[in-house]
Amino acid sequence: MRLSRASTDLDGAPETARPGQRAVRAWLYLLAILVVAMVAIGGATRMTGSGLSITEWRPVTGVVPPLSEADWAQEFGKYRDTPQFRILNQGIPLSDFKTLYWWEWGHRLLGRIVGLVFFLPFLVFWARGFLSRRLLLGLLGLGLLGGLQGAIGWIMVASGLQPGMTAVAPLKLALHLTTASLILAGLVWLAAGTRPGSVEPAPGPVRALACLLPALVLMQIWLGGLVAGSKAGLVHNTWPDMDGVFLPPSQALFAQVPWIENFVDNLTLVQLNHRLFAYLVVLVALIHAVDAVRRSAGPAAGRAVGVAVLATAQMGLGIVTLLLQVPLWAGLAHQVFAMAVLVMATVHARLSLGTGPAVAPVAAQPTVPIGFEALAGR
């Protein structure tokens, strides 16, 4: 009876009161770091044109790279059948192909490592009772999303192997990047909820904007994925204007028919959308920071200022990347720093909701000692 009641009390306790929360939190943040590394390597793979160098999806056997010259010749032969090779890279030597291959192979290998680092500790923590019901459901959802992300990655690569294609489809790339970002936000959200101690909820208006910011950042990452996939950052490399105009005419923004395709294929509109939404994110972050400070929101005010600073810095880095016509280092820095903004905004939103016990603990009812319990009490 006592064991059963203790188990019930534990299930109803806040996550921070459960055993093993320090280990769980460290594991979640390790996964978050690995996801950021995946995003960085994925960005390098895209910018070096390496993403189509492996033409097959072999989730298990693909972990072994070519080990002999015959294996390399076979892989190179498969790549020579792709439109990217025939249109862009015809005549490249085997040594250059190996460079492309290692980038893509490393990206896929890290994806497999992330899967193992998620799955094996998850089973251990689950078996040892370290996961509350809410945390368990959240992790199961992230696990499913991670499996879906692998499938999205291959669908994205397959789109670039179609006739006439020299790169992956922008929409699929944006979906792949946004899904990775959503997984990162989910990991950080869950980790922040397991921090020790309790955090008081922020005032209502502060809480509302704090929860809005991660959604805005995710939307901006989606738009950035469209810019990256369509290479819209290589046009209109001026700021604050766009080659002499602040707002291009509608004839330029909606030149394609049907008009909906302009949001993906019209480089001018794709870049403009990314610019305008960046201004919106920074504006909301600044308003939120000022409001939190004015309301004396305590730790929430400091976090709000941090989000505003990071968002503003990210916009500045984006402007530099645009003006320099997207060199590799700047493009990668801009992509990785977007993850930093998302992490900060997500932690801020989670803590603004409050953590720890929602109500004061109820005093235990006195019990009549039985047997040796009287001696233990003395």
N, C-alpha and C positions, 0 to 999 in steps of 0.2 A: 504493500500500500504506500509506503513512504517513497519507494523508488518511483512508483507511478506518479505520485504527486510532484516529486522533484522534476520529473521529465516534463510534466505539464507546465510547471512554473518556468522552466527553461524555454519552452516553445513560446511562451507569451512574453518573455523578457525582451528588452531592446537588444539589438544586435551587438552593441558595445559591451553588454554584460555577459555575452557567451564566451566560452573558452576558445582559445586559438585564434582570436580576432586579429592579434598582431601578425600572425603568420598569414592569415587570409588576406589582410590588407597589403602586406609586402608582396604576396603573390599577384594580387590584382595590379599593383603598380608596376611590377616586373612585366606583366603582360602588356600594360599600357606602353611601356618603353619599347617593347618588341614591336608593337603595332606602329609606333612612330618610326622605328627603323625600317619597317616594311614600306611605309609611305615614302621615306627618303630614298630607299633603293629603287622603289617603283618609279619615283620621279626621275632618277638617274637613268633607269632603263628606258623610259620614254624619251628623254631628251637626247640620249645617244642613239636612238633608233634601234634598240636591241630587242624590243618586245616581240618581234615576229621571227626571231632567229630560231626558236624552237617551235616546230610546226605541229607537234602532237601533244595531247594531254594524257600523260601517264602518271596518275597520282602516286603509284607505288614504285614501279620500276624506273620512273623518271628521276628518282633520287640519285641514280648512278650515272655520272657523266661519261662521255666517250673516253675510253681508256687506251685505245690504240689508234694508229694512223688510219686503219681501215674503218674504225668507228667514226672518226672525224670526217673521213671522206664520205661516209654514208649520210651523216647529218648535214654536211655541206651540200650534198646532192639534193636532199629534201628542200633546203633553203633556196637552191637555185631554181626550183620550180615555183617559187612564190612571185606574185606581182611586184613586191618590193624590190627583190633582187633584179628582176628584168627591167624595171623602170628606173630605179634609183642606184642600185649597187652593183650593176653588171660589171664584172671584171675585177671585183675586190679579191685579194688573195685569201688563202685559207687562214693566214695569221690574223687578218682583220676580222674574219668571221668568228674566230675563236674568242676574240674580245667581246663581240656582240653576244655570243653564246653564253659566256661566263656571267655577264650581267643578268641575263634572263634566268639562267640556272640558279644563280645566287638568290634572286627574288623568289623563285618558286621554293627553293630549299628553306629559306627563312619562313615562308608560309607554312611549310610542314612542321618546322620547329615550333612555331607559335601554336599549332594544333596540339602537339604533344605536351608543351608546357601548360596548355589549358586543360587538356583532358586528364592527364595522370594525376596532378595534384587535386583536381576537382573530385575524382573518385575517392582519394584519401580523405579529404576534408569532409566529404559527404558521409563516408563510413564512420568517421570519428565524431559526427554530430556537431561540427563547427559551423554549419550553415543553417541559418534560420530559414523558415519557409519563404519569406520574401526574397532573401538573398539567393536561395536555391532556384526559385522561379526566374529571377533575373539572369542568373548564370546559364540556365537551360536555354533561355531566349537568346543570349549572346552566343551560345554554342551553335544553335541553329543558324543564327545570322552569319557566324563564321563559316559554316559549311556552305551556305548560300553564296558567300563572298568568293569562295573558291570556284564555284560554278560560274559566277558572273565574270571572274577573271578569264576563264577559258572562252566564254561567249564573246568577251571583248577581243581576245586574241583572234578567234575565228573570224570576227568581222573584218580584220585586217588582212586575212588570207583570201578574201573574195576577189574575183577578177576586177582589175582596174584599181584596187586599193593599195596604197603604199603605207598606210598607218591605220590604226584602229578607229572605229567610229567614235566621234566626239561624245555622243550621248552615252555610249557604253562606258567610255573612260570616265566620264563625270559620275556615272552611277557607281563604278568600281571605287573611285576615290571617296565618294560620299558615304558609301557603305562602310569602308574602313574607318572613316571619321566617326560614324555612328557607333561602331564597335568601341572605338577609343573613348567616346563620351560615356558609353554605358559602363565600361570598366572603371573609369574615374568616378562616375556617379556612385557606383556600388562601393568603391573603396572609401570615398569620403563619408559614406554612411556608417562605416565601421570604425571611425576614429574614436579614440578613448574620450571619456567625459561627455558632457552634454553641452549643446550650443543652443542658445535661445533663438527662436524664430525672429527674423527681421520684421520691421513694420510692414503692413500689408502692401502699400504701393512699392516699396523697395523690393519686397518679395516678388511681386508680379513682374517688374522689369528684369529682375535677376533671372527669372525662369524664361523670359522671352529671349534674352541675349544668346544662349546656346543655339536656339532655333535659328536666329538670324545669322549666326556664324556658320552653321551648317548650310544654310541657303547660299551664303557667299562662297563657301567651299565648292558647292555644286556649280555655281556660275564660273568659278575659277577653273573647275575641271573642263567646262565647255571651252574656255579660253585656251587651255593647254591642249585639248584634243583637236581643236580647229586651227591652232597656231595663230590665234587672233592677237597675241602679244607682239607679233612681228609687223603689225601695221599701226599707223597713227602713233608713232613713237615720240609724241610731244605731250606736254602737260603744263597747265591745266586744260589747254585746248586740244583739239584733235585735228592736227594739220591745219590750224588756222581758224577753226570754228569750235565753239563750245558745245553746240548741239547740231549734229549733221542734219540735213533736211530729210524729210520723210521719204523722198524719192530714193535716197541712199540707204536709209534704214530698212525700207520694205521694198527692195527692188525685185525680190524673187517672188514667184507665184508657185504654190499658195503662200500666203503671207506668213503662216505659222512656221514655215521652214527657215525664215530669216533669223529666228531666235537661236538656231543651231548652226546654220551654214553661212549667214551673212556676217563676215568678220567685223564689220563696223558696229553692227547692233550687238553682237556678242561682247565686244570689248566695252561698249557704252554701258550695257547692263551691269557688267562687273564693276565698272567705275562708280556708277550711281549707287549701287547697293553698298559698296564700300563706304561711301559718304553717309549712307543711312545707318550702317552699323556703328560707325564712329560717333555720329550725332546721338544716337540712342545711348551709347556707352557713356558719353560725356554728360548728358542730361541725367542719367541714372547715378553717376558719381556725385554730381552736384546735389541731387536730391537726397542721396544717402548721407552725405556730409551735413547737409542742412538739418536733417532729421536727427542728427547725432545717433546714427544707427549702430554705433560701436564697431565691432570687428567687421560687420557687413560693409561699413563705409570704407574701411581700408581695402577690402577685397574689391569693392566697386571701383575705387580709384585705380587699383592694379589692372582691372580689366580694361578700363578706359586708356591707360597708358600703353598696354600691349596692343590694343586695337589701333591706336594712333600710330604706333611704331610700325605695325604691320602694313598700314596704308602707305607710310613713308617708304618702306622697303619695296612695296609694289610699284610705287612711282619710280624709284631708282631702277628696278628691274625693267620697267617699260622703256625708260630713257636710254638704257644701255642695250636695248634690243635683246633682252633675255639671254644673257650668258649663262652657262651651266651653273656656276656658283650662286648667282643671284636667283635663278629660277628655283634651285633646290632650297636655298635659304628662305625664300618667300613661301614655299610649300610647307616646310617644316615649321616655320614660325606660325603659320596658320593653325597648326596642331597645338602650339603653345597657347594661342588665344582661346582655342576651343577648350583646352584642359582647364585654364583659369576660369573661364566663364561657367563651365560645368560644375567645378568645385564650389564656386561662389553660389550658384543656383541651389545646389544640394544643401549647403550649410545654411543658406538663407531660410530654408524650410524648417530648420531646427533638427537637432539630433539628440539622442538620449531619451530618458523616460518622458512620456507625454503628460503623465499625471504623477502626483506624489504617491510614493509607495504606501499601500495599506498596511496598517500595523497587524502583525500576526496575532491570531487569537490565542489566548493562553490555553495550554493543554495540561491535562492531568498526567503527571509523570507515572510511568508504569515500569516496574522492575528496576533495572540498573540505571534507568534514565535519571532517577533521583540522585544517585551517587555521582553520575556524570555532571549533573547540574551543580553539585557542590564543588 
